[in-house]
Amino acid sequence: MALYGICSRWVSAFGVFLLLCSHVGGQEQINTPEQLKFFEMKIRPVLVEHCYHCHAAGAKTIQGGLRLDHRDGMLKGGDSGVV
């Protein structure tokens, strides 16, 4: 299904972004203002447009058990495992 492929690519890119911004050497990092600005301007709009309708608290059903509206949900993954 084409939509699944699009979602999985965005989720994978989002996951890499979160991991790079949040974990360095296995330790939690505090996000810098530049990282937060990048996320709010470049990443969140994509998630809102393409992902939140199926993967956020406001969805009728959380598809695949994957929550993308908060960091812990994304890092935990969904029914098929971690992203």
Secondary structure, 3 states (H helix, E strand, C coil): CHHHHHHHHHHHHHHHHHHHHHEECCEECCCCHHHHHHHHHHHHHHHHHHCHHHHCCCCCCCHHHCCCCCHHHHHHCECCECC
